[in-house]
Amino acid sequence: MSGHRRLLVTNATLDGERVYLTALDGVITAIGPDAGSGVTQTGGHDFETLDAGGGILCPPLVNGHTHAAMTLFRGHGDDLPLMRWLTEAIWPVEAKLEDEDVYWGTRLACLEMIRSGTTGFWDMYWQPQATARAVEDAGIRTAIGPPLFDAPDKTFEERNRELEGWLDELAAFGDRVTAVVAPHAIYTVGTASLEYAVGLAAERDLPIHIHLSETEGEVTDCVAAHGMRPAAYLDSLGMLTPKTTLAHGVWLDREELELIADRGATVTTNPVANMKLAVGGVFPYPEASRAGVPMALGTDGAGSNNSLDLLADLKVFALAQRHNSVDAEVIPIEEAWAIATGQKSELIRSLGRPALPAADPLTVGAPADFVVLDPKALELSVGNLTSALVYAASGSIVKDTVVDGRILMRNREVEGHEEILTRALERAARLFA
């Protein structure tokens, strides 16, 4: 008995009712007005206790696409369009990255996400073992894809061996870390490498994470090179499956969206990064919704957003869809919230949580991943809660964060935050010296 992890949450509210929550070894075992009665009567000495102080129990957010360690790049190359931003501001500095840069950049990202209610993220970045180490130390969840590029300085075989070695290393981490095959994009990865990625993912039963249709130029170039649009091109290679997530999707057309829906692949939209890099369009949510495309919300990296506050990005996402479609009814608040919490994509939703029930994430048998919202937050004081979360709130309303039954933030305090900030500043200074 003493080897089990036990959690008791007291003085929480859910649907306007005062409730307790108990968890054993990272799984919710009871939730409701009487859930903690037996524990409190016996003193609950074996339980770690979180007094929610009247705060609201809430599902956590899932960031469907980011590059976590790029917190070190925040504010660098801010006024450049996408391709110049990559070639002039980002890739030259990334060539200097060391493991400790990625580790502390990711620790800073995890700190920011914990403080704003995100408990898991889909990542694509270099030195993936350093990202995994940071995530394990931070206590949250991730799906990590070492970037696959066509490398001019390596043979096909050398590049593949390196990638497979990274995936082997990731497999050695705990169940809060999921390995992913991550070809960067169709403009940086040729057909042979994309076919290799498809085969590798199938061989190892891993998801695929790739950027797609972020700019109109990417579409034009794909049609010129392959005689088809990007989604159709990926499908011709066997890449569109229920285990594939496509980041951005700004320039997908109706036929592509129907194809993606038919294959069961997910599109993760990143509206703030897209606006900042001026990609010239908005993800076509109305068409994607009509087609039945699984969807998620992402921040992209802090170098192109520049924030990892997914709750703040949720408002931008919903407003952009209303504005672009000239339709105030195009995205209901419940739908927007479901997308941000990963509920509109089985792939994104199940991040590191294979036992997650199909319905409410705050239910018995679900992983004990949740946040507690500040009951004194002005943004939540009046009106419908879901509306407030979509249109009024930012991550500052999150009071407590729990992942896998472990308390990562209590009353806005995260253990080790001062060291994380100090080390991240040191690593950023090294990169930009």
N, C-alpha and C positions, 0 to 999 in steps of 0.2 A: 504494500500500500504506500509506503513512504517514498517509493521511487516515482510516483505519479505527480504530474504537474496539475494543480488544482487552482481554479480561479473563481472568485465570487465578486460579482458586480452588484452593488447595492445602490439604492436611491436613484435609479434610472427611470426614465419615462419612455414609453413606446405607445404610439397611437393614443396619447393623452392619458395613459394609465401608468401608475407607479409600478415598476417591476424589478425583479431580481434577474440575474443571469448567472448560470454556473457553467463551467467548462472543465473538461478533464482531458489532459494531454492534447490540447489544442482543438478540441471538438466541443461544440455547445451541447450540454447535457440537459439543460432546463432553462426556460425563459417564461416569466409570467409573475403575477402578483404573489404567488405562493412558492416560487421556485427556490427561494433561499431559506424558507422557514426551518427546514430540518438542519441546515448548516448553522444558522444563527442560534438555534436552540442548543446545539452541542458546542458552541463556541467557535467553530470554524478554524481551529488552530492549524490545520493542514492546508488551509487555503490562503493564497495571496488575494488580498481584498482591494478592490477599486471602488471608492465612494464616488459615484457619478454626480453627487451634489444636485440632483434634480435635472441633470443633463439628458439630452435626447439620444437614445440609441439609434444608430444610423448605419446602413451598409457603407463600406468604404468605396473609394474610387479606384479604378484600374486604368493606368496610363498605357494606352495601346501602342504607342510608338515614341521612343526617345533615344537619346545618346547621352546617358547619365553623366559620364565624366566631363562632358562639355560645359559643366558649370564653370570650369576653369577658363572657358572661352567667352564667358558672358561679357557683352559690350565690345567684342573685338570684331571689326569689319561690319559694324551696324548698318552702314549706308550703302551696301553693295547688293546688287541682284544676285540670284542664286548661283549661277555658274561662276561669276567673278568672286563671290563670297567663298565658294569652295576652293577655286584654284589659286586665289591670291591671299586669302585670309586664313583658311582652315587647313588645307592639306599640307602646306609648308611647315606649319607648327606641329601638326600631328606626326610628322616625320621625326620629331624630337621626343615623342612621348616615351616615358619610362613607366614601369609597373606602378611605382609609388605615385606618379602623377594621376594615373587612372584610379588607383585605390582611393586617394583622398578626394579627387574630383567626384567620384561616385559616393563616397561617404557624405560629402556636402549635398549631393543630389538626394540621397536617402533622407538626410535630415530635413531638407525642404519638403519632401513628399510626406514624411511622417507628420510634420507640422501642418500640412494642408489637407490631410485626410486620404492620401493615396497610399495603399498598402502593397501594391504590386505594379510592375512595369515591364514592358517589352522593350528590350535594349538591343542595339547593334553598335558594337564598338571594339576597338583594338584592345590588346592585353586582356582578353575576357576573363582569365583566371583572377586578375586583380579586381575586376568588377564583381565576380562571384564572391571573392573573399570579403569585399566591402559590404555586399548584401548580407552575407551570413553574419558579419559583425554588427550590422545595423538592425537585423531582425526582420526584414520585410521579404518580399518574394520577387523573383524576376525570371524572365525567359531571355537568355542571352544568345545572341548570334554573332560570332566572330565575322567581321565583314569579308566577303569574298569579292575580290577584284581581279581583273586580268592584270597580272604584274609583269611589266616589261623587263624587270631585272631578275626574274625567276622563271624556270621552266614550268610547264603545266604540272608535271609530276612533283616538283619541289613545292610549289604552291599548295597542291592538294595534300601532301604529307603534312605540311605545317597546319593547315586547317583541320585535318583529321586529328592531329595531336592536340590542338586546342579543344576539340569536342571530347576527346578522351579525358582531358583534365577536368572539364566541366562535369562530366558524368560522375566524377569522384566526390562532388559536393553533395550536400543534403537535399532533401526533397523540396526545399524552398527555392532551389535553383534548377531551371529547366534549360537544356541545351537546344539551340535552334540553328538550322542552316540558313545563312543570311547573305545571299548574293545582293550586292549593293543596289544595282539598278541596271536596266537594259542598255544604258549608255556607257556603263563602265565594265560590263560583263558580256562577253560574246556568247554566241549560240552554244559552242562546245562547253563552255563553263556553266552555262545555265542547265544544259542537259546533265552535266556532272552533278550539279546541285540537286536536281530532281532525283537522280539515282541514289545519291548519298542519303538524302532525306528518307527515301523509301527503304533503303537498306538498314538504316538505324532507327526507323520509325520516329522521325523528328519532324517538328513543324518547319515551315519555310516563312521567312520574313524578308520582304523586298520593297524598295521604293518603286512606285509606279505612277506614271501620268501626272507628274507634279507640274510640268510646264507644257505649253503648247508645242514648243520646239521639240520636245521628246517625242510627241505624237507624230509630228511631221517627219522627223528623221526616221522613226520606226517604219512608217508607211513607205518612205523612199527606199529603205534598206531591205525590207521584208515583204512589202506589198500588203501589209495588214496593220491594224492598230495594235497598241501595246498589249491589251488584255487577250486579244485573239492570238497574238504572237506567243505569249506565255502559255496559253492553252494548247497551242500546237506542239509545245515541248512537254506537255503533261504537268505543268506547274500549278494549274488552278485546281485545288482540292479543298476539302473542308479543313485541312491542316495548314492552309496558306493564308497569311495576312499581308495585305497590300497597303502600304503607307501612302497617303495623300489622295490619289484618285480624282484630282481636281478636273482633269480633262477627259474623263471617261464619258462615252456617249451611251445612249439608251441600249443599243445592241450589246455593247460590252457589259453594261450593268446586268442585263438579262443573262448573259453568259456566265458572269461571276456568280450570280444568284443560283443558276442551274448547277454550277460546280460546287457551291457551298463555301466558297472562299469569303474571307472577311475583308472589308475596306476600313482602314482607320484614318479618319479625317483629322487634320492638324491645322485648324483655321487661323490661329494666331501667327504661327510660323509662316503660313502661306501668305498672309497679308503683309507681314513684315518683309518678306523676300519678294513681294510684289509679283506673284506668279500669274496674275491676270485673270483669275477665275475663282469660283467657289465650288466646293464639292457638291455635285448635284443630288442632294439628299432626297428631294421629292421623287425623282426618277428611281433612285436606289431603293427607296421605301416601297414604291409601287412594285418594283421587280422582286422584292423580298431579299435584298442583299443583307447579310449579317454585317453589322457596323459597330465601330468602337470610336473612342475619342482619344487623341494623343496631344501632347504638348510639342513634340519634336524636342531637340536638344536645347539647353539653355543658351547656346550660342546663336540660335535662330529664333528664339521665342520672345523674350529672354527668361521667362519664368517657368517653373514647374508646377505652378498652382493650377491644377486641372479644374478646380471649381470655378476659378475666374475665367478660364477658357470656355467653360460650358456656356456661360452667358453669351460670349462672342459667337460661339457656334450657333446657338439658337437664334440670335438676332441676325446673323448673316444670312441664315436660311429664310427668315421672314422677309428681310430686305430684298434679297436677290430674287425671290419668287413673287414679290409684291403680294404676299398672302399672309395675313396675320394668323391664319389657322393651319399653316403648313406643317408645323411641328408641335404637337401637344407637349405640355411640360412633363407629363409622365414619360413620354417617349424620349425626350432629351435626357432626363435623369437616368432612365434605363440604359441608354447608350454610354453615359459617363461611368456607370457602375459595372459595365461589362455584361449587362443582362441581355444585350441584343446580339451577342456572338458567343456561342458555346466555346470556341477556341480561346477567346480572350478571357471569358468568365472563369474558365477552369484553370487559370494560371496557377500551377503548383498546388492545385486543390482538386484532385481527381474525385474526391468523395462529395463534392459540392452538390447538394440536391438541386433538382431542376427548377424549383420555385424560389421562394423567399430566402435570401442568404442569412437572414436573422431567424433561424429556426433550429430546432433540435436535430442534431446530426450534421449540421453545417460546420465548416471550420470556424474557429473562434477568431474571425477577422472582422473588426468593426471599429467604429469611432463613436465618441460621445461629443455631442454638440453643446456648446456653451449656452446654458439656459438664460443667461443675461445678455446674449448677443442681440443688439438692436435690430439687426437684419432679420431675425427670426421672431421678433416680438409680436408682429401683427400679420394676419392673413394666413393663406395656405402654405404649409411647410414646404411642399415640393416646389411651388412657385418661388418661394424665398430662396431655396437652394439653387434654382436655375437662374433667377434674374436679380437677386439682391446680394447674395453671399459671396465671400471669398474664403480662402483657406483659414483665415484668422478665427473663424467661428468654431474650429475644431479644438476641443479642450483636452481630450484623451484619445490615444490611438492604441489599439490592441491587435496584434498579429499572432496567429498560432497560439492563442491563449496567453501571450506574453505582453505585459504592459510596456509599450515603447515610449509613450508620452503620457505624463500625468500632470494635469493642470498646466499645460503648455511647456513643461520642462522635459527635455530629452537629455539623458545622461551622456556626457562627453561632448556636448555641443561646442564648448569653447575650444577644446583641442582640435576638433574637426575643422572649425573655421580657421584657426591659426595655421594648421598644416596645409589646408587648401590654398590659403593666401601665399604660403611659401612656395608651393608647387607652381602656382600660376606665375609668380614672379620669376621663377626659373625658366619657364617656357617663353616668356616675353621679354627676357633680359636683353 
